[in-house]
Amino acid sequence: MTYYTGNQTGKEPGLLSAPYYWWEAGAMWGGMVEYWHYTRDTSYNDVVAQAILAQASPTNDFMMPEEEGQLGNDDQVFWGLTAMTAAERSFPLPSTANVTYIELAKGVFNDMAGPRWNTSTCNGGLQWQFNPNNAGFYYKSSIANGGFFQLAARLARYTGNSTYSDWAEKTYDWMARIGLLDSNYYVYDGTDDTINCTGIDHDQWSYNAGTIFLGTAVLANISSANSTSIWTTRAQGILNGAQHIFFSPFPNATNVLFEFMCEEASTCNNDQFSFKAYLSRWMVAATQMLPSLKTQVLDLVTPSAQAAALSCSGMNASVCGTKWYVGGWDGRKGLGQQMAALDTIQGLLVNGTGPPLIVPES
């Protein structure tokens, strides 16, 4: 929270200072909602609630006009997933609020399930950017589609409304058909409208796997007996794939999480430093949806948390590092490193907490 100044006089609530983008602020608040849920420490609740609601936008879907230049489907969905977490965890809502967390999550879903689902190319899918003036407009990314998939799955469980689960299944099927998911359950980064999605960017990032993993576990939790076996198989496959790609970078770092694409080469950017936070967060959450995964997940999260804790020894134990497998602080620091360590370490408290709420629509 030392990176946040939005609650200071003259600052805008909810936002982080440069070089951190709007989307990462939304992602951070999701981690802080989980911090309250796991620890019951209320110290930051007022600040977190103020931050989320301040960015809700006049249309209650996080479509902030001021952020038009950096507001894509993936950016918006991170704020939507944070609102979803706040609803599922019954995070305290200020008495002055004029919108609920679940209404915000639904607002994001409604935006994405409308005209943005573009069937004019690739027979469907969400573009990375919905504003044609933004770079990446023609890219159909896994983080945009995977985030939407997860949000739809969680809304289906929370509300009992099959419209959401229908969209979740539709999105997963589209990603698999296009090749963003393969037979090994690896999740690739994206594809391109301009070639009708006939080629795939095979980069693998941990947060892409995380979005799909939790969504599949949620659908296994709520599906009929026949469908449950399908979604359980998929969830297990995604977990196995993630374990193969994103854990155990060296023989002496068994089951320690790392960012496969950039960490060993020291080429991660500020966004990518935070990606491990989301995989850890969603892996732990998945254990409450599909308990059969718990042993394998905790066998990965526990040594990762221990290694992360060792990395949090920099600058008089005030900052955490990037490379958890070096046995201490690696000399790098930043918001993403703090988020990744927090989400991984606090996830070990999952066994003492209840599952996400269900509030069926009347």
NORWOKA-V821803 format. One record per residue. N is the residue number from 0. RES is the residue in three letters. PHI is phi in whole degrees, 0 to 359 (* if undefined). NEAR is the number of other ideal C-beta (glycine too) atoms within 12 Angstrom. Layout:
n=N res=RES phi=PHI near=NEAR
n=N res=RES phi=PHI near=NEAR
This chain:
n=0 res=MET phi=* near=24
n=1 res=THR phi=293 near=15
n=2 res=TYR phi=277 near=26
n=3 res=TYR phi=258 near=29
n=4 res=THR phi=235 near=22
n=5 res=GLY phi=294 near=27
n=6 res=ASN phi=266 near=21
n=7 res=GLN phi=267 near=12
n=8 res=THR phi=304 near=8
n=9 res=GLY phi=87 near=8
n=10 res=LYS phi=259 near=17
n=11 res=GLU phi=266 near=22
n=12 res=PRO phi=301 near=26
n=13 res=GLY phi=97 near=35
n=14 res=LEU phi=262 near=32
n=15 res=LEU phi=257 near=36
n=16 res=SER phi=282 near=19
n=17 res=ALA phi=304 near=14
n=18 res=PRO phi=263 near=14
n=19 res=TYR phi=265 near=29
n=20 res=TYR phi=278 near=28
n=21 res=TRP phi=301 near=36
n=22 res=TRP phi=298 near=40
n=23 res=GLU phi=290 near=41
n=24 res=ALA phi=298 near=40
n=25 res=GLY phi=301 near=48
n=26 res=ALA phi=295 near=47
n=27 res=MET phi=297 near=45
n=28 res=TRP phi=295 near=47
n=29 res=GLY phi=298 near=48
n=30 res=GLY phi=294 near=45
n=31 res=MET phi=285 near=42
n=32 res=VAL phi=298 near=43
n=33 res=GLU phi=294 near=43
n=34 res=TYR phi=302 near=35
n=35 res=TRP phi=297 near=29
n=36 res=HIS phi=298 near=36
n=37 res=TYR phi=281 near=29
n=38 res=THR phi=254 near=23
n=39 res=ARG phi=62 near=19
n=40 res=ASP phi=279 near=17
n=41 res=THR phi=267 near=17
n=42 res=SER phi=304 near=13
n=43 res=TYR phi=255 near=28
n=44 res=ASN phi=302 near=27
n=45 res=ASP phi=297 near=21
n=46 res=VAL phi=293 near=29
n=47 res=VAL phi=295 near=42
n=48 res=ALA phi=298 near=34
n=49 res=GLN phi=301 near=27
n=50 res=ALA phi=296 near=39
n=51 res=ILE phi=298 near=47
n=52 res=LEU phi=289 near=33
n=53 res=ALA phi=293 near=30
n=54 res=GLN phi=258 near=42
n=55 res=ALA phi=296 near=37
n=56 res=SER phi=82 near=30
n=57 res=PRO phi=299 near=14
n=58 res=THR phi=262 near=19
n=59 res=ASN phi=56 near=29
n=60 res=ASP phi=213 near=32
n=61 res=PHE phi=64 near=48
n=62 res=MET phi=272 near=31
n=63 res=MET phi=284 near=28
n=64 res=PRO phi=304 near=14
n=65 res=GLU phi=293 near=17
n=66 res=GLU phi=256 near=25
n=67 res=GLU phi=307 near=18
n=68 res=GLY phi=290 near=16
n=69 res=GLN phi=231 near=29
n=70 res=LEU phi=252 near=34
n=71 res=GLY phi=245 near=39
n=72 res=ASN phi=300 near=46
n=73 res=ASP phi=290 near=47
n=74 res=ASP phi=299 near=40
n=75 res=GLN phi=296 near=46
n=76 res=VAL phi=291 near=51
n=77 res=PHE phi=297 near=47
n=78 res=TRP phi=294 near=49
n=79 res=GLY phi=296 near=49
n=80 res=LEU phi=293 near=51
n=81 res=THR phi=295 near=45
n=82 res=ALA phi=298 near=46
n=83 res=MET phi=297 near=51
n=84 res=THR phi=298 near=44
n=85 res=ALA phi=299 near=43
n=86 res=ALA phi=291 near=35
n=87 res=GLU phi=296 near=36
n=88 res=ARG phi=267 near=33
n=89 res=SER phi=55 near=23
n=90 res=PHE phi=296 near=37
n=91 res=PRO phi=305 near=25
n=92 res=LEU phi=258 near=27
n=93 res=PRO phi=302 near=22
n=94 res=SER phi=296 near=9
n=95 res=THR phi=272 near=11
n=96 res=ALA phi=292 near=22
n=97 res=ASN phi=253 near=13
n=98 res=VAL phi=209 near=28
n=99 res=THR phi=264 near=26
n=100 res=TYR phi=296 near=41
n=101 res=ILE phi=291 near=36
n=102 res=GLU phi=296 near=29
n=103 res=LEU phi=294 near=43
n=104 res=ALA phi=298 near=47
n=105 res=LYS phi=295 near=33
n=106 res=GLY phi=299 near=31
n=107 res=VAL phi=295 near=46
n=108 res=PHE phi=303 near=45
n=109 res=ASN phi=298 near=28
n=110 res=ASP phi=298 near=32
n=111 res=MET phi=280 near=43
n=112 res=ALA phi=277 near=29
n=113 res=GLY phi=266 near=17
n=114 res=PRO phi=297 near=13
n=115 res=ARG phi=293 near=33
n=116 res=TRP phi=286 near=30
n=117 res=ASN phi=265 near=29
n=118 res=THR phi=266 near=18
n=119 res=SER phi=289 near=16
n=120 res=THR phi=226 near=23
n=121 res=CYS phi=63 near=31
n=122 res=ASN phi=58 near=20
n=123 res=GLY phi=133 near=30
n=124 res=GLY phi=96 near=41
n=125 res=LEU phi=263 near=49
n=126 res=GLN phi=285 near=38
n=127 res=TRP phi=300 near=39
n=128 res=GLN phi=246 near=30
n=129 res=PHE phi=260 near=32
n=130 res=ASN phi=267 near=22
n=131 res=PRO phi=297 near=14
n=132 res=ASN phi=276 near=13
n=133 res=ASN phi=267 near=21
n=134 res=ALA phi=299 near=14
n=135 res=GLY phi=99 near=29
n=136 res=PHE phi=300 near=24
n=137 res=TYR phi=268 near=25
n=138 res=TYR phi=265 near=36
n=139 res=LYS phi=259 near=49
n=140 res=SER phi=263 near=41
n=141 res=SER phi=290 near=48
n=142 res=ILE phi=289 near=47
n=143 res=ALA phi=292 near=46
n=144 res=ASN phi=288 near=49
n=145 res=GLY phi=292 near=50
n=146 res=GLY phi=297 near=47
n=147 res=PHE phi=296 near=51
n=148 res=PHE phi=303 near=54
n=149 res=GLN phi=295 near=55
n=150 res=LEU phi=299 near=54
n=151 res=ALA phi=297 near=45
n=152 res=ALA phi=298 near=50
n=153 res=ARG phi=290 near=54
n=154 res=LEU phi=296 near=48
n=155 res=ALA phi=299 near=39
n=156 res=ARG phi=293 near=40
n=157 res=TYR phi=296 near=36
n=158 res=THR phi=262 near=29
n=159 res=GLY phi=77 near=16
n=160 res=ASN phi=268 near=25
n=161 res=SER phi=290 near=23
n=162 res=THR phi=303 near=19
n=163 res=TYR phi=291 near=36
n=164 res=SER phi=292 near=33
n=165 res=ASP phi=299 near=20
n=166 res=TRP phi=292 near=33
n=167 res=ALA phi=298 near=44
n=168 res=GLU phi=297 near=28
n=169 res=LYS phi=300 near=30
n=170 res=THR phi=290 near=44
n=171 res=TYR phi=300 near=41
n=172 res=ASP phi=299 near=22
n=173 res=TRP phi=295 near=31
n=174 res=MET phi=299 near=46
n=175 res=ALA phi=291 near=32
n=176 res=ARG phi=294 near=20
n=177 res=ILE phi=287 near=34
n=178 res=GLY phi=110 near=27
n=179 res=LEU phi=287 near=43
n=180 res=LEU phi=240 near=37
n=181 res=ASP phi=245 near=22
n=182 res=SER phi=292 near=11
n=183 res=ASN phi=271 near=20
n=184 res=TYR phi=65 near=30
n=185 res=TYR phi=283 near=34
n=186 res=VAL phi=249 near=47
n=187 res=TYR phi=264 near=34
n=188 res=ASP phi=288 near=36
n=189 res=GLY phi=175 near=38
n=190 res=THR phi=211 near=37
n=191 res=ASP phi=229 near=26
n=192 res=ASP phi=302 near=29
n=193 res=THR phi=292 near=16
n=194 res=ILE phi=244 near=17
n=195 res=ASN phi=55 near=19
n=196 res=CYS phi=59 near=32
n=197 res=THR phi=271 near=15
n=198 res=GLY phi=229 near=20
n=199 res=ILE phi=237 near=28
n=200 res=ASP phi=278 near=26
n=201 res=HIS phi=273 near=22
n=202 res=ASP phi=301 near=27
n=203 res=GLN phi=238 near=35
n=204 res=TRP phi=241 near=40
n=205 res=SER phi=298 near=50
n=206 res=TYR phi=289 near=50
n=207 res=ASN phi=296 near=46
n=208 res=ALA phi=298 near=49
n=209 res=GLY phi=297 near=51
n=210 res=THR phi=299 near=50
n=211 res=ILE phi=289 near=49
n=212 res=PHE phi=301 near=51
n=213 res=LEU phi=295 near=51
n=214 res=GLY phi=300 near=50
n=215 res=THR phi=293 near=48
n=216 res=ALA phi=295 near=45
n=217 res=VAL phi=297 near=45
n=218 res=LEU phi=293 near=44
n=219 res=ALA phi=298 near=39
n=220 res=ASN phi=294 near=33
n=221 res=ILE phi=253 near=35
n=222 res=SER phi=273 near=28
n=223 res=SER phi=293 near=14
n=224 res=ALA phi=303 near=11
n=225 res=ASN phi=293 near=11
n=226 res=SER phi=290 near=22
n=227 res=THR phi=302 near=22
n=228 res=SER phi=296 near=17
n=229 res=ILE phi=294 near=21
n=230 res=TRP phi=287 near=39
n=231 res=THR phi=295 near=28
n=232 res=THR phi=300 near=24
n=233 res=ARG phi=293 near=39
n=234 res=ALA phi=299 near=44
n=235 res=GLN phi=298 near=25
n=236 res=GLY phi=295 near=30
n=237 res=ILE phi=297 near=50
n=238 res=LEU phi=297 near=43
n=239 res=ASN phi=298 near=23
n=240 res=GLY phi=296 near=31
n=241 res=ALA phi=296 near=48
n=242 res=GLN phi=298 near=34
n=243 res=HIS phi=292 near=20
n=244 res=ILE phi=268 near=32
n=245 res=PHE phi=249 near=43
n=246 res=PHE phi=229 near=38
n=247 res=SER phi=62 near=24
n=248 res=PRO phi=294 near=26
n=249 res=PHE phi=220 near=18
n=250 res=PRO phi=303 near=9
n=251 res=ASN phi=266 near=13
n=252 res=ALA phi=228 near=27
n=253 res=THR phi=300 near=20
n=254 res=ASN phi=64 near=31
n=255 res=VAL phi=266 near=36
n=256 res=LEU phi=286 near=48
n=257 res=PHE phi=211 near=45
n=258 res=GLU phi=270 near=44
n=259 res=PHE phi=305 near=34
n=260 res=MET phi=285 near=28
n=261 res=CYS phi=217 near=26
n=262 res=GLU phi=290 near=37
n=263 res=GLU phi=296 near=20
n=264 res=ALA phi=275 near=14
n=265 res=SER phi=58 near=19
n=266 res=THR phi=244 near=14
n=267 res=CYS phi=295 near=29
n=268 res=ASN phi=262 near=22
n=269 res=ASN phi=299 near=25
n=270 res=ASP phi=298 near=34
n=271 res=GLN phi=292 near=34
n=272 res=PHE phi=300 near=38
n=273 res=SER phi=268 near=44
n=274 res=PHE phi=300 near=45
n=275 res=LYS phi=298 near=54
n=276 res=ALA phi=302 near=44
n=277 res=TYR phi=283 near=53
n=278 res=LEU phi=298 near=46
n=279 res=SER phi=299 near=49
n=280 res=ARG phi=304 near=47
n=281 res=TRP phi=279 near=52
n=282 res=MET phi=297 near=49
n=283 res=VAL phi=296 near=42
n=284 res=ALA phi=300 near=47
n=285 res=ALA phi=295 near=48
n=286 res=THR phi=294 near=37
n=287 res=GLN phi=279 near=34
n=288 res=MET phi=269 near=38
n=289 res=LEU phi=220 near=37
n=290 res=PRO phi=302 near=20
n=291 res=SER phi=297 near=22
n=292 res=LEU phi=271 near=39
n=293 res=LYS phi=300 near=26
n=294 res=THR phi=299 near=15
n=295 res=GLN phi=296 near=25
n=296 res=VAL phi=298 near=45
n=297 res=LEU phi=291 near=27
n=298 res=ASP phi=294 near=22
n=299 res=LEU phi=265 near=40
n=300 res=VAL phi=288 near=44
n=301 res=THR phi=298 near=30
n=302 res=PRO phi=295 near=28
n=303 res=SER phi=294 near=43
n=304 res=ALA phi=295 near=35
n=305 res=GLN phi=297 near=25
n=306 res=ALA phi=291 near=41
n=307 res=ALA phi=298 near=42
n=308 res=ALA phi=298 near=26
n=309 res=LEU phi=295 near=26
n=310 res=SER phi=288 near=40
n=311 res=CYS phi=274 near=29
n=312 res=SER phi=243 near=23
n=313 res=GLY phi=279 near=24
n=314 res=MET phi=50 near=17
n=315 res=ASN phi=60 near=8
n=316 res=ALA phi=61 near=16
n=317 res=SER phi=251 near=15
n=318 res=VAL phi=225 near=25
n=319 res=CYS phi=251 near=39
n=320 res=GLY phi=259 near=37
n=321 res=THR phi=269 near=44
n=322 res=LYS phi=268 near=35
n=323 res=TRP phi=288 near=43
n=324 res=TYR phi=273 near=30
n=325 res=VAL phi=268 near=26
n=326 res=GLY phi=85 near=19
n=327 res=GLY phi=175 near=22
n=328 res=TRP phi=282 near=27
n=329 res=ASP phi=263 near=29
n=330 res=GLY phi=90 near=18
n=331 res=ARG phi=257 near=30
n=332 res=LYS phi=215 near=26
n=333 res=GLY phi=163 near=30
n=334 res=LEU phi=299 near=34
n=335 res=GLY phi=301 near=40
n=336 res=GLN phi=295 near=38
n=337 res=GLN phi=295 near=39
n=338 res=MET phi=297 near=44
n=339 res=ALA phi=299 near=52
n=340 res=ALA phi=294 near=44
n=341 res=LEU phi=299 near=39
n=342 res=ASP phi=298 near=46
n=343 res=THR phi=287 near=50
n=344 res=ILE phi=289 near=37
n=345 res=GLN phi=291 near=34
n=346 res=GLY phi=299 near=43
n=347 res=LEU phi=293 near=31
n=348 res=LEU phi=272 near=26
n=349 res=VAL phi=300 near=35
n=350 res=ASN phi=294 near=19
n=351 res=GLY phi=263 near=13
n=352 res=THR phi=235 near=25
n=353 res=GLY phi=276 near=16
n=354 res=PRO phi=286 near=26
n=355 res=PRO phi=301 near=34
n=356 res=LEU phi=293 near=23
n=357 res=ILE phi=237 near=23
n=358 res=VAL phi=230 near=22
n=359 res=PRO phi=301 near=15
n=360 res=GLU phi=290 near=16
n=361 res=SER phi=279 near=6
